[in-house]
Amino acid sequence: MAISIQEAERRLNAGEDISAITERQWEQLKAIEAANNNVGRGPQPQASAEPGPGFLSGVSSSTESGSTPEEIYFANRAAQDKSEAAAKKLSEQRSAKAFLRTLLTQYNMGSLAGQIEAMVQDSTNQDYLAEKIRQTNEYKTRFKGLVALQGRGNTDVRNEAEYLNLETDYRRAFNEAGLRDYLGADGSQSEYDSIAELVGDYSVSVEEVRGRIGDAQRVVADTPQEVRNSLQRFYNIDATSLVEYALDPVRSQNKINTLANAAIVGGFGKIAGLDLDVSAAESVSGLANDQDINMNALNRDLVKGVEVRDATSRLANIDRMELSDSEALLASMDADATAKKKVKNLQSRERARFGGSSGFNRESLKNVNTI
């Protein structure tokens, strides 16, 4: 925007911005300065183009190279602009470095701190820098779960901030259940990998985790000690690790149910007086076809197994044969051909031994002939 010669003169005297002064106005200002300097001096041979000690006194009129005041001004202005641009760039780089340090702290990716200086040399744009971080192997390892979701086109978790919140929710769910170390130490790569499996590999939501924890803890609380003992004896799983076992995403729900059913068979078998091994417990639990065990039917089968065991134990002792509780139960349930044959052989040998020689023979075998 053009200014008047009066405004140009005022700016010069006030030391303000003179970049708007045109070349013509500079000539006019020189003439005014020269006229002011000649007032009271009488006639002069020629008006000098050089200003006196008036309003142009603060601007050099010439140099050894013959530069004009305008040229000097603009040269100074260019140097000032260059200095301001350098200061601006330095300020932007400082701001960009602070942004990256904050970002890496939030992500717990301090291993990239040494690359900050090189990153801001390319650009100080925050979106660009955030994308540069995403391209690193460290980021892909740290946010493995988020990367897996994005690779499948899943947008349930849209960005790092939401993923960090999700990690907090998982951590809280386990901590509240007293399973603080289940995922791994807070902030460790082990913990990040565990959450990545839950999120990226198995799609187990926070609510599902809370549900599994609650169910598993109720099972532990409500299960007879004999069942918990069977878990320990069969699978080396104690009450605490049962919850962890149930939460392990590698194990399917059917597998967990089969394990629980086998422990129930072994535990309630113990209550009934049968010392069952894991193979027999799994065989019996397998008859439930991955469904919950019918406890009434199981108790009836256990009673029958005890009867067969008690009725044949004397026969086995006489013949110096071993008949385990597991074999007795499986034979009574017709669940194992070998066990059933072994019991029948004992019964046949008993009949051959006492057949026709004793009036109490039939009664003595009355409870044996139940299979």
Contacts in CASP RR format, 6 or more apart in sequence:
PFRMAT RR
TARGET T0000
AUTHOR 0000-0000-0000
METHOD contacts of the structure
MODEL  1
MAISIQEAERRLNAGEDISAITERQWEQLKAIEAANNNVGRGPQPQASAE
PGPGFLSGVSSSTESGSTPEEIYFANRAAQDKSEAAAKKLSEQRSAKAFL
RTLLTQYNMGSLAGQIEAMVQDSTNQDYLAEKIRQTNEYKTRFKGLVALQ
GRGNTDVRNEAEYLNLETDYRRAFNEAGLRDYLGADGSQSEYDSIAELVG
DYSVSVEEVRGRIGDAQRVVADTPQEVRNSLQRFYNIDATSLVEYALDPV
RSQNKINTLANAAIVGGFGKIAGLDLDVSAAESVSGLANDQDINMNALNR
DLVKGVEVRDATSRLANIDRMELSDSEALLASMDADATAKKKVKNLQSRE
RARFGGSSGFNRESLKNVNTI
1 20 0 8 1.000
2 20 0 8 1.000
2 22 0 8 1.000
3 11 0 8 1.000
3 20 0 8 1.000
3 21 0 8 1.000
3 25 0 8 1.000
5 25 0 8 1.000
5 28 0 8 1.000
5 29 0 8 1.000
5 32 0 8 1.000
8 18 0 8 1.000
8 20 0 8 1.000
8 21 0 8 1.000
8 25 0 8 1.000
8 29 0 8 1.000
9 29 0 8 1.000
9 32 0 8 1.000
9 55 0 8 1.000
10 16 0 8 1.000
11 17 0 8 1.000
11 18 0 8 1.000
11 20 0 8 1.000
11 21 0 8 1.000
12 18 0 8 1.000
12 21 0 8 1.000
12 29 0 8 1.000
12 55 0 8 1.000
12 56 0 8 1.000
12 59 0 8 1.000
13 55 0 8 1.000
18 73 0 8 1.000
19 77 0 8 1.000
21 29 0 8 1.000
23 70 0 8 1.000
26 69 0 8 1.000
26 70 0 8 1.000
29 51 0 8 1.000
29 55 0 8 1.000
29 56 0 8 1.000
30 49 0 8 1.000
30 50 0 8 1.000
30 51 0 8 1.000
30 56 0 8 1.000
31 47 0 8 1.000
33 51 0 8 1.000
33 52 0 8 1.000
33 54 0 8 1.000
33 55 0 8 1.000
33 56 0 8 1.000
34 47 0 8 1.000
34 48 0 8 1.000
34 49 0 8 1.000
34 50 0 8 1.000
34 51 0 8 1.000
34 52 0 8 1.000
35 47 0 8 1.000
36 54 0 8 1.000
37 48 0 8 1.000
37 51 0 8 1.000
37 52 0 8 1.000
37 53 0 8 1.000
37 54 0 8 1.000
38 44 0 8 1.000
38 47 0 8 1.000
50 61 0 8 1.000
50 62 0 8 1.000
51 57 0 8 1.000
51 59 0 8 1.000
51 61 0 8 1.000
51 69 0 8 1.000
56 69 0 8 1.000
59 69 0 8 1.000
59 72 0 8 1.000
59 73 0 8 1.000
60 69 0 8 1.000
60 72 0 8 1.000
61 68 0 8 1.000
61 69 0 8 1.000
62 68 0 8 1.000
62 69 0 8 1.000
63 72 0 8 1.000
67 75 0 8 1.000
89 124 0 8 1.000
92 124 0 8 1.000
93 120 0 8 1.000
93 124 0 8 1.000
95 124 0 8 1.000
96 119 0 8 1.000
96 120 0 8 1.000
96 123 0 8 1.000
96 124 0 8 1.000
96 125 0 8 1.000
96 126 0 8 1.000
96 129 0 8 1.000
97 116 0 8 1.000
97 117 0 8 1.000
97 120 0 8 1.000
99 126 0 8 1.000
99 129 0 8 1.000
100 116 0 8 1.000
100 119 0 8 1.000
100 120 0 8 1.000
100 129 0 8 1.000
100 133 0 8 1.000
101 113 0 8 1.000
101 116 0 8 1.000
103 129 0 8 1.000
103 130 0 8 1.000
103 133 0 8 1.000
104 110 0 8 1.000
104 112 0 8 1.000
104 113 0 8 1.000
104 116 0 8 1.000
104 133 0 8 1.000
106 160 0 8 1.000
106 164 0 8 1.000
107 133 0 8 1.000
107 139 0 8 1.000
107 142 0 8 1.000
107 143 0 8 1.000
107 160 0 8 1.000
107 164 0 8 1.000
108 142 0 8 1.000
108 187 0 8 1.000
109 133 0 8 1.000
109 138 0 8 1.000
109 139 0 8 1.000
109 142 0 8 1.000
111 138 0 8 1.000
112 133 0 8 1.000
112 136 0 8 1.000
112 138 0 8 1.000
115 136 0 8 1.000
119 129 0 8 1.000
119 132 0 8 1.000
120 129 0 8 1.000
122 128 0 8 1.000
122 132 0 8 1.000
123 129 0 8 1.000
133 139 0 8 1.000
140 147 0 8 1.000
141 189 0 8 1.000
141 192 0 8 1.000
142 189 0 8 1.000
142 192 0 8 1.000
143 160 0 8 1.000
143 163 0 8 1.000
144 192 0 8 1.000
144 193 0 8 1.000
144 196 0 8 1.000
144 200 0 8 1.000
145 163 0 8 1.000
145 195 0 8 1.000
145 196 0 8 1.000
145 199 0 8 1.000
145 200 0 8 1.000
145 201 0 8 1.000
146 157 0 8 1.000
146 160 0 8 1.000
146 163 0 8 1.000
146 199 0 8 1.000
148 196 0 8 1.000
148 199 0 8 1.000
148 200 0 8 1.000
148 201 0 8 1.000
149 155 0 8 1.000
149 156 0 8 1.000
149 157 0 8 1.000
149 199 0 8 1.000
149 200 0 8 1.000
157 163 0 8 1.000
157 166 0 8 1.000
157 199 0 8 1.000
163 199 0 8 1.000
166 195 0 8 1.000
166 199 0 8 1.000
166 206 0 8 1.000
167 192 0 8 1.000
167 195 0 8 1.000
169 206 0 8 1.000
170 183 0 8 1.000
170 195 0 8 1.000
170 198 0 8 1.000
170 206 0 8 1.000
170 209 0 8 1.000
171 183 0 8 1.000
171 186 0 8 1.000
171 191 0 8 1.000
173 206 0 8 1.000
173 209 0 8 1.000
173 210 0 8 1.000
173 213 0 8 1.000
174 180 0 8 1.000
174 182 0 8 1.000
174 183 0 8 1.000
174 209 0 8 1.000
174 213 0 8 1.000
177 213 0 8 1.000
177 214 0 8 1.000
177 217 0 8 1.000
177 243 0 8 1.000
179 213 0 8 1.000
179 243 0 8 1.000
179 244 0 8 1.000
179 247 0 8 1.000
182 194 0 8 1.000
182 244 0 8 1.000
182 247 0 8 1.000
183 190 0 8 1.000
183 191 0 8 1.000
183 194 0 8 1.000
183 195 0 8 1.000
184 190 0 8 1.000
184 191 0 8 1.000
184 194 0 8 1.000
185 191 0 8 1.000
197 249 0 8 1.000
198 204 0 8 1.000
198 209 0 8 1.000
198 249 0 8 1.000
201 249 0 8 1.000
202 249 0 8 1.000
204 212 0 8 1.000
204 249 0 8 1.000
209 247 0 8 1.000
212 246 0 8 1.000
212 247 0 8 1.000
213 243 0 8 1.000
213 247 0 8 1.000
215 246 0 8 1.000
216 242 0 8 1.000
216 243 0 8 1.000
216 245 0 8 1.000
216 246 0 8 1.000
216 247 0 8 1.000
217 243 0 8 1.000
219 242 0 8 1.000
219 246 0 8 1.000
219 260 0 8 1.000
220 228 0 8 1.000
220 239 0 8 1.000
220 242 0 8 1.000
220 243 0 8 1.000
223 263 0 8 1.000
224 267 0 8 1.000
224 268 0 8 1.000
224 271 0 8 1.000
226 266 0 8 1.000
226 267 0 8 1.000
226 268 0 8 1.000
226 269 0 8 1.000
226 270 0 8 1.000
226 271 0 8 1.000
227 263 0 8 1.000
227 264 0 8 1.000
227 266 0 8 1.000
227 267 0 8 1.000
227 268 0 8 1.000
228 238 0 8 1.000
228 239 0 8 1.000
228 242 0 8 1.000
228 263 0 8 1.000
229 267 0 8 1.000
229 270 0 8 1.000
230 262 0 8 1.000
230 263 0 8 1.000
230 264 0 8 1.000
230 265 0 8 1.000
230 266 0 8 1.000
230 267 0 8 1.000
230 270 0 8 1.000
230 281 0 8 1.000
231 237 0 8 1.000
231 238 0 8 1.000
231 242 0 8 1.000
231 259 0 8 1.000
231 263 0 8 1.000
232 238 0 8 1.000
233 278 0 8 1.000
234 262 0 8 1.000
234 263 0 8 1.000
234 266 0 8 1.000
234 278 0 8 1.000
234 281 0 8 1.000
235 259 0 8 1.000
235 263 0 8 1.000
235 278 0 8 1.000
237 245 0 8 1.000
237 259 0 8 1.000
245 251 0 8 1.000
245 256 0 8 1.000
245 259 0 8 1.000
246 256 0 8 1.000
254 290 0 8 1.000
257 290 0 8 1.000
257 291 0 8 1.000
257 292 0 8 1.000
258 282 0 8 1.000
258 285 0 8 1.000
258 286 0 8 1.000
258 290 0 8 1.000
261 285 0 8 1.000
261 286 0 8 1.000
261 288 0 8 1.000
261 292 0 8 1.000
261 293 0 8 1.000
262 278 0 8 1.000
262 281 0 8 1.000
262 282 0 8 1.000
262 284 0 8 1.000
262 285 0 8 1.000
263 281 0 8 1.000
264 285 0 8 1.000
264 293 0 8 1.000
264 295 0 8 1.000
264 298 0 8 1.000
265 276 0 8 1.000
265 280 0 8 1.000
265 281 0 8 1.000
265 284 0 8 1.000
265 285 0 8 1.000
265 293 0 8 1.000
265 298 0 8 1.000
266 274 0 8 1.000
266 276 0 8 1.000
266 281 0 8 1.000
268 295 0 8 1.000
268 298 0 8 1.000
268 299 0 8 1.000
268 302 0 8 1.000
269 276 0 8 1.000
269 302 0 8 1.000
269 329 0 8 1.000
270 276 0 8 1.000
272 299 0 8 1.000
272 302 0 8 1.000
272 303 0 8 1.000
272 306 0 8 1.000
273 306 0 8 1.000
273 325 0 8 1.000
274 302 0 8 1.000
274 305 0 8 1.000
274 306 0 8 1.000
274 309 0 8 1.000
274 325 0 8 1.000
274 326 0 8 1.000
274 328 0 8 1.000
274 329 0 8 1.000
275 324 0 8 1.000
275 325 0 8 1.000
275 326 0 8 1.000
276 284 0 8 1.000
276 325 0 8 1.000
276 326 0 8 1.000
276 329 0 8 1.000
277 324 0 8 1.000
277 326 0 8 1.000
279 326 0 8 1.000
280 325 0 8 1.000
280 326 0 8 1.000
280 327 0 8 1.000
280 329 0 8 1.000
280 330 0 8 1.000
280 336 0 8 1.000
283 330 0 8 1.000
283 335 0 8 1.000
283 336 0 8 1.000
284 298 0 8 1.000
284 301 0 8 1.000
284 329 0 8 1.000
284 330 0 8 1.000
284 333 0 8 1.000
284 335 0 8 1.000
285 293 0 8 1.000
287 333 0 8 1.000
287 335 0 8 1.000
288 294 0 8 1.000
301 329 0 8 1.000
301 332 0 8 1.000
301 333 0 8 1.000
302 329 0 8 1.000
304 332 0 8 1.000
304 333 0 8 1.000
304 370 0 8 1.000
305 328 0 8 1.000
305 329 0 8 1.000
305 331 0 8 1.000
305 332 0 8 1.000
305 333 0 8 1.000
306 328 0 8 1.000
307 332 0 8 1.000
307 367 0 8 1.000
307 370 0 8 1.000
308 328 0 8 1.000
308 329 0 8 1.000
308 331 0 8 1.000
308 332 0 8 1.000
308 343 0 8 1.000
308 368 0 8 1.000
308 370 0 8 1.000
308 371 0 8 1.000
309 323 0 8 1.000
309 325 0 8 1.000
309 328 0 8 1.000
309 329 0 8 1.000
310 367 0 8 1.000
311 365 0 8 1.000
311 367 0 8 1.000
311 368 0 8 1.000
312 323 0 8 1.000
312 328 0 8 1.000
312 343 0 8 1.000
312 346 0 8 1.000
312 347 0 8 1.000
312 368 0 8 1.000
313 323 0 8 1.000
315 321 0 8 1.000
315 346 0 8 1.000
315 347 0 8 1.000
315 349 0 8 1.000
315 350 0 8 1.000
316 322 0 8 1.000
316 323 0 8 1.000
316 346 0 8 1.000
318 353 0 8 1.000
319 346 0 8 1.000
319 349 0 8 1.000
321 342 0 8 1.000
321 346 0 8 1.000
323 342 0 8 1.000
323 343 0 8 1.000
323 346 0 8 1.000
326 339 0 8 1.000
327 336 0 8 1.000
327 339 0 8 1.000
327 342 0 8 1.000
327 343 0 8 1.000
328 339 0 8 1.000
328 343 0 8 1.000
329 335 0 8 1.000
330 336 0 8 1.000
330 339 0 8 1.000
330 340 0 8 1.000
331 339 0 8 1.000
331 340 0 8 1.000
331 342 0 8 1.000
331 343 0 8 1.000
331 371 0 8 1.000
332 370 0 8 1.000
332 371 0 8 1.000
334 340 0 8 1.000
334 371 0 8 1.000
340 371 0 8 1.000
343 371 0 8 1.000
344 371 0 8 1.000
347 365 0 8 1.000
347 368 0 8 1.000
347 369 0 8 1.000
350 365 0 8 1.000
350 368 0 8 1.000
351 361 0 8 1.000
351 365 0 8 1.000
354 361 0 8 1.000
354 364 0 8 1.000
355 361 0 8 1.000
358 364 0 8 1.000
END
